[in-house]
């Protein structure tokens, strides 16, 4: 059976969607069959991080309600093994039936090795939909105190939904900031209270890839893209070094 991962963040701007796409692409590069699902109902943007902004994509609600089979999920033209379901733009998160969504994910687990749910930022209905349906979760935050506090609160809520396997991703790390504040990776982990999956450096390749309509991992093999590859390998149980800050 496949694994469903909820990728969440306490607030917007943490880079969750870019990392969700990057990790999924790297899992597919390792030979896994991967489905990405955008849960940001009404405000979809995962397609842009995948370089699929001009592609027609089926919303997950259409598959959930039997209008299309799961096999019609959009396949990525550059990344073999990676498929995508977008979020609907004319519905609200409250309109999604949790039982129907759970049934969809049961089929997804039978079909794919991994499914990454790109949850909307915050702790609203979309977050709850992802949290109650996932097998594990990745909490994405930045290294500043406000983001770490949000990450800690998000982790507490995930635990209330019964999730036990929750890991932390610290994104957009600026080494100068950490040198001046004398912060360490252990400080970050203590502040959020989660084991670390990855540290991702601030990388100008991220906005450049988006501007050019390319997936990050197809545009670059360094910086944030390399960090995504290391995180994908850790999810597969392969030991990888962490970026030094």
N, C-alpha and C positions, 0 to 999 in steps of 0.2 A: 504493500500500500504506500502511496505517496504521502509526502508531508506538506501541510499547509502552514505557511509562515505569514503572520501579520506584521507588516512593517509600519510602525506608528511613530508619531512625535507629538509632544505636548502642544507645540505651537507651530505655525507656518514659518518657512524660511530656514529650516534646519537642513534642507537638501535631501529629504526622505525619498522623494520620487526619483531623483537621479540615481541614488544608491540602490533603490529597489530595482531599477532597470539594469544597472551595472552588475549587480550580484546575479540577477537572473540570467543575463547574457553569459556571464562567466560559468555558471552552472551548466548552461547549454553547451558551451565550448568544451566542457569536460565529458560530454556525451550523454548528459541527462536530458530527459524530456521535461520541459518547463513551461508552465502557463503563468502569465502575468495578468492580474485582474485589477483594473482601476475601480476603486470603491468610492471615489470622490464624486458622488452623484450630483449632477448639475454643474460641476466645475472640473471636468476631466482635463488632464494635461499629461498623463503618462505616455500618451502616443507621441508627444513631442520629444520626450527623453529617449524614446525608441527610434526616432527618426521616421515615424509613421504618420506625421501630421497630415499628409495628403492622401493617406490610404483610407478606404472605407473599412470600418470595423464594426462588429456586432456588439451591442451592449450586453453585459452579463445577464441583465433582467430578461432579455429575449430568449436566451438559452434556458434560464431558470424556469420560465413559463412555458417551455416547449415549442416556441415559435421557430427555433433553429436548433439543430443538433450541436453538441459540443464539438464535433469534428469540423464545424464551420468556423471555429475560432481563427482569427487572422494569423497566418504563419509569417514569420519575419523573413524578408527576402535576402538578408545578408547573414543571419545567424541561424544556422541549422538547429532544429530542435526547440526553438523558442516560438511560443504562440501567445496571443493577446486577446483579451476581451476588454472592451472599453466600458466606461460608465454612461448611463443614460443621462441626457441633458434636460429632459422634459418631466422628470419625476423628482420626488423628494426622498431623502433617506428613510423617513417615517413610513413611506409606502412599501418598502421592501419587506416581504413576508419572511421572517427568520426561519420558519420551517422549510419553505421552498428553497431558501438560500442554503440551508444545511443539506438538503437533498442534492442540490447542484454540486456542492463540495464533496459529497460522498462519491458521486460519479467522477469528479475531478481526481480524487485520490486513486481511483481504479485505473485512470487513464494516464496520469502524469507522475513523474518522480517527485517533482516539486511544484507547488503553486505559491506564488508570492502575492499577497493581498496588499495593494498600495492604499492604505487607509487614509481618509482625510485627516488633516491636522486637527488637533484638539481632542476633546473627550465626549463628543456628541453621539448621535445615533449611528453614524458611519463607523466610528471607533468601536462602539458596542457590537455592531454587526461583525466586524473583523475579530474582535476579542473573543466572542462567544463561539466562534467557528473554527479558530486556528488550533493547531497542535503546539506551536511555539511562536514566540514573538521577538522582534528586534526593535528596540527603542533607540531612535536616532535623536541625538541632541548635539549642540555645539559645546565648546568648552567654557563659556561664560557662566557666571553664577546663576543668572535667571533661567537659562536653558537647562542647566543641571537640576535646578529645583523642579522645573516642569517635567524633566525626565524621571525624577524620583516619584513624583505624584502619579505620572502615567504608569510606572511600574507597579505602584500600589493598587491601582485600579485593575490592571491586568491580572494581578494575583487574586483580586476579588471575583474575577470571572473564572477562576479555577486554573489559569495557566501557571504551570510550574517551570517550564523551560523558557526563560526570558533572558536575552543578552543585550548588551549595550554596544552601540556604534557611536563613536565620537567623530563628528564630521567638521570639516573646514578648520582644521587645526592650524594655527599660526604660531610657529616656533618662537618668534620674538615675544609674543604675548606670554607664553609659558615661561620663557626665560626671565622676563621682568617680574612676573608674579611668583616665580619659583614654585609653580604648581607641577605636580607629577601625575602620571597615569593612575597611581594608587589613590591620589586625592580625588580624581574624577570618579573612580569606581566606588570609593567610600561615599561620595556625595550622592550618587544615584542608588547605590546598593545593589548593583548588578555585576555579574561577570562580563568581561570585555570580549566582544567578537572582533572589533577592528577599530583602528584609528586612521582617519582619512585626512590628508593634508589639504589645505586650501590650494586650489589648482585652477589656473586660468583656462585650461583645456575644457573645463566643464561648460562655461558659458559659450566658448567658441564652438564646441561640438553642437550645442543646441542651436546656435545661430546658423550653423551650416546644415542643420537638419540631419545630423549623423548621430548614431549611438556613441556614447563616450568610449566604450571599449573598442569600437572600430576606428575611432579618431586618434586614440592615444593608447600607449602601453605602459605609461609611467604615471607617477603621482596618484591621483584619485582612481584611475583605471586599474593600476597595479594593486591598490588597496582593496578594490572590489574583488579582484582575482584571489587575493589572499583570504578574504572573508569567505568566498565561495568554497575554497579548498578546506577551510576550517569547518564549514558546515558539513563537508564530506568526511571529516575526521582526519584530515591531513594537517600535521603541524606546520605552522608558518611563522616566520619572525614578525614582530610588530614594528611599526614605524617608530623611530626614536623621536621624542620631543624634547 
